[in-house]
Structure formats: structure tokens, C-alpha cells
Amino acid sequence: MTMTIPKLDTLSIGWPITRLGVSFFPVYLAANDLPAITTGEASGLEVDELDEPSVQELRVRNPGDKPVLVVEGEHFLGNKQNRSVNVTVLVPSLRDLKIPVSCLEQGRWGRPQSSRRDEAFTAAGVRAEKNEGVSRSMRRSGSREGDQDAVWSEVDAMLGRASVQSPTAAAADVKRAAHRRRPSRDAAVRDLVDRGPLPGQCGIVVVHGSWVTSMDLFGAPHLLAAHWGALIRSHLLESPAAKGAPSASRVLDIVRRFASAPARQAPGVGLGVEHRVSEDRLNGHALTLNGAMVHAAFFTKGPQKKSRTQSEQVVQ
């Protein structure tokens, strides 16, 4: 079934804050009737391997009395290898679920370590590759597998750009090197993390120079607040290549394009309905619950990156 994603037509944006060439536009969402949901460290979510471990799946357990939001792009360290969540999942209370993931640590598969959230989300470039692969898998077979080779290739490229030697080719090693070598980057991250989101803010649109790269939108301000630091850290991992000044009108154009794009619908892995948008230079997804927005994200391809499709349509 194909429709547009509900609630996105109620979005508004505010003035951005810019650090190290990256601009963060605040996003606000009106009239979103979302029930009580928890997320992040305070949720008590338990993450471990399946009884028969698989690279492409982890088990999550919600011991609480509220649904727990697991956000696409969250980076879980430990277990048999580090993984990134492929799709946003709303885990019902007192339930176990298998969730689809991609590996972000190519050189380790051994004795399980204790699981913990990384302090940064998966880098936006890796999330973009992962989401494009998931969209193809959904179209072809209804599965939520990512393109693992493409994800590993993007992680390798990140490590190369940062001149990082990682014994297990782990994406997490980029963050440690980036902040150790650039004190100014560390200071910028601390400043934005400490500021926190604005009152009522539900999301961010991220712009490199003048290029709109991505959006993360949550159904309520407290859900964004729980992931604020991890999102900010992930977007300041690398220096942007794009030049120019951010434009609010360009941001609104891309957001409106995402809002009006046809979206394929499927039942969520847990609660809710999953929506996927897949265009030549714009790929995104959303999870809704009874018509209310839970989480949505999109990623664009810069002019230097070609889509796997043959379309010549350009987003910006």
C-alpha cells in the first residue's frame, strides 16, 4: 500500500545553530497525540544476541510497563560485534523482539561482550547507505536487511578519511580519533550537547554548508531529548565537504518533498506502521502509531554520490 506519511504536513522549523560548517535547524511538530513512550538509557531496554546468534539480528527485551522506542541508527556496542539498528521499532511492554541490524565492526565475531549504547548515533553517511539497502530489501522480499557490503564500505571510507587504524574496522573508532585530534571539535560538541533542544523542539534538520543532508524527527520533545547528545555527536564526526550558507527555504523544500512523496507501508517490527520513501536522491522512513508520528528520518545524496537507479532527478 502506498500513501504519504501522516503528520509531516504540520512541521515547522526555527533558526539554525551552526558549528564547524554543520547547521542544525530545529523542527517542531504540532498536534501529535502520542501515548506514553520511553526511550534511551532510561527505558531499561535489554539488548543481547539471539540463542543462535546472527549478524543481522539482535534480541531486545522491554521489562517495563510502557512501549520502548528503539531508533534507527542507534549504535549498540559489545555483544559479538557492534551493530546499528536498521529500522525504528516500538517494543511493546513486557515483550521480547528480534530486531534487524547491520554490523559496524567487520573484524570481530567472538565471545559476546556486555551490550551498551554508544554515546553517538551511527554516522549519517552510514545510515544513508543502510537505509537505501533496507528500502531495496523491502521492495524485493519484504525483509529489512541492509546492504552489509555497502555499510562496511562506508565505514572503511570514514576510517580512511579520519586516518584511523582500527584493528576490527569499527565505526566507533572514528569518534575517538576525531575528538582526540581536534580539540575544537570536542568543544563544539560539548557546547551543543549541553545546550540541549529548545522548548517544544521535536527534531533536527542537518545542513552541510548549503546542502540539506538529513532529518530526525520524534513524536514528542522528550523523545528527542533522550537522543540529543548522541545525534549531535554523530553529525559532528566529520568535516562537511559542501560549501555555502544554510537556507531555510531550501530546508522547507526538502522537508515538503519528503512529506509529499509516496511511501510504502508495512506493519512495524513491533507496534505501529512503518512507512518508507525511496527516491533517486532522497531516502527515508517513518514509524506511526494510530496515525501519530513516532519517529521519522530522511537522508539525501550529495551531488558527488550517484544513486543505484538510473533516474537523473535531483533533490536540491
N, C-alpha and C positions, 0 to 999 in steps of 0.2 A: 504494500500500500504506500502511495506517495502523497504527501501533503507538505505544507510549510510547517516550521517549528512554532508551536504556540508561545505566546508571551513576548517574543522578541520585538514585536512592534511597539512595546511600551518602554523600550530602553531610552535612556538619555545619558549624555556624557558631560563631564566637567572639564576644568582646566587641567592640563597635564603638569607633571613634575619631571624634569629631565636630569639624568645623571649619566656621565660617560657616553653620551651620544644615544642613550636609550630613554625614550619618553613613555611615561605611564599615564594614560588617560583614565580617570575614574569613571565607572559605569554604574548607573542606578536603574533599578527595576521597580516598576510601580505595580501595585495591586496583585501581589502574588501570594495566594492563600496556601502556604505550605505548612503541613503538620510538624510537630516537634521531631527534629532530626539532630543527631550529633555526628561529629566527625573529628578526625585528627587524633592527637595523643590522648585527649580526654575521653575518647569514646570507649576505651578499653578493648578495642578490636584485637583479636589474636590472629597471627599470621604464621603458617608453617607449611611444610611440604605435605603432599598427599601421601597416603600409605605406600603407594607405588609412585615415587617422585617423577615428575615430568618437567622438562624445561619450560613448557608453555602454560603451566597451570600452578597455582598455589591454592591452599585452603585458607579461608578466613572464617573466624568464629565470632559471632556477636553475643556476648554474655549478658547484655543489658536489656532494658525494657523499652528502648527507643530504636528505630532504624538507624543504622550507621552508614554514612556516606563514604565510600572509597572512591577517590577521584582519579580519573585517567591521568597518567603522568606521575602519580606518586611513586617514589623510588624506595623500595624496600631492600635494605642491606642484610647480608647474612644468609641463612638457610644454606642450600648447596651452592647457590650463586646469587648475585644481585639481580633483581628483576624490576621492571617498570609495568605498571598496570595498563592494560590495553584499552579498557573501556570503563566509564564511570558506572559504579554499581551501588545500589542501595540495598544493604543487607538487612533482612527482617530481624526483629528482636528474637533472641534465643535460637538462632539458626546458624548452621554451617553452610558455606557455599564454596564451590570451586570457581575461581576467577581466572580469566585469561591474562597472561603476562608475556613480556618479552625479556630476554636476557640482556643485561648491560655489563656483563663480565665474562668475556668469551673464554678465558683461560682457567676457570675454576669450576670443578664439579666434584665435590668430595664430601667429607664429613660435614653434616649440617652445623651451621653456627646459629646462635640466637638471632632472631629476627628483630630489626629495628627500622624505623623510618629514617631515611637520610634527611639532613636539615635543608636540602634543596630538592625541588622537583626535578624530574628529568629535563634536560636542556630542550629548548623549543625545537631546535633542528632535528633532534632525535624523535621527539613527539610527533613532529610533522611526518617524518618517514614512517613511523609506526602507524599513525592514523591512516595514511594512504594505503598501507598494506592491509589493515583491518577492513577498510572500505572495499577493497578488491575481494578479500575473502568473503565478506558478507554478500557481495553480488554473485560470486561464483558458487559458493557452497553453503552460505548461511552461517559459517563459522566466524569466530572473532580472532583468528590467528593473524599476527603481524608478519611482515616480511623480515624474518630474522637476519638474513644476509644483508639487507639494506640497513637495518638498525646497526648491526656490527660495523658496517662500512662507515656510517655517520659517526659512530663512537670513535673509530680509528682516525677519522679526519679531525675530530675535535682534539684527540690526543696529539696528533701531528701539529695542528695549529698552535697548541699550547707548549709544544716541545716537551711533552711528558712521556717518560718511560714508565709504563705500568706493567708489572710482571704478569698480571692477569687480564690486561686490556680492559680495565674497569673504568666506566664513565665517571665514577665518584672521584677518581684520582685527578681529574681536570680541575675540580673545585679547589682542592687543597693546593695545587700548584699555582692556580690563578691568583689566589689571595696571598700566598706567601711571596710571590714575585712582584705584586702590585699593591703596595700599601694603600694607594689612593682608591683602588677598587674596594678593598676591605672597608675603608672609611665610608665610601658611598653606600655600600650595602648596609652597614650598621645604621647609618643615618635614616635610610628609607625603612628598614625593618623597625627601628624604634618609633618612627612617626606613626606607623600603622595606617589602616584605611581610614578614610574620612567618615563622619557620621552618616549612616544610611547607605554607604557605598557597598555594592554587591559584586563588583568585578573590576577588571582592568583590560584595556586595550593597549598593546605594546607596539611602539613605533621605533624603528631604527632609522635615524636621520629623518627622511620623509616617507619611508616605506613602512606601511602598516603590516606587521608580521603575524600577530596573533591576538586572541582574546580568551580570557577565562571569566565566566560569569556564574555566580552562585545564586541560589534561590532566596537567600537571606543574608544580611550582613554578618551574622555570627559565623556562617559557614566560610565566607571569605576570610574573616579574621583568623580562623583556626589555621589557614594555609598561607597567610600573607607572607610570612618570612620565607617560607620555602619557595614560593613563587618568585619573590623579588630576587633571592639568591640565584635561582635558575636563569633568570633573564639577564643577570649581570656577570655570567660566567665568561662570556667572550666579548670582544670589542666588535661593534657592528661595522659592516663594510659599507652600508648605504650612507650617503651624504644628504645634506639638505635640512630643512626645518619641518617639524611636525605640523600637520594641518588638521584642524577639527573637522572641516568639511570632507576631507578625504577619509577620515576615520568613520564618519557617519555614512559615507557612500559604501564602504566595505561592510559595515555592520548591517546596513539595509539590504545589501546584496545577499549576505548570509541569511537574513531574516526572510527574504522572499524566495530563496532558492528551493526547488523541490527537494524534499527529504524523504528517504525510505524509512519506513517504520518497522520495528520488530519488538517483541516483548523483551524487557530488560533481563539481564542475567539474574537480578534479584527482583525487587519491586520496580514498578513503573514501566514506561515505554521508552525505547531507545530510538533516536532519530539520527540519520546520517546524511550529510550533504557532501557530494563528491563532484567537483568541477575541475576544469583543467588546472587552474591556479588557486583554487580555494577548496579546502577540505575541512570538514568539521563534524561535530556530533553534539547531541544534547540528550539529557535524560529528564523526562517529565513524570509527574505523579498526579494522577487525576486532573490533568490539564495544567498543573502548576509546574513552573520551572524548578528543577533541582540543580542541574549544572549544565553548562554549555561551553564549548570551546571551538575555535577555528584557527587554522594556520594557512598562511599564504606562501606561495613560492615566489622568490625574488626573480628578477629578470635573468639572473645567471643560471637558474635551475630550470631544466626542462621537464615537463610532465611526461609520464609514460604514454599518455594519449597523444593523438595527432592534432588535437584541436589547437588553434592559434589564438584562442580567446585570451585576453589579458585582463587581469583584475584591476590593475591600477594604471 
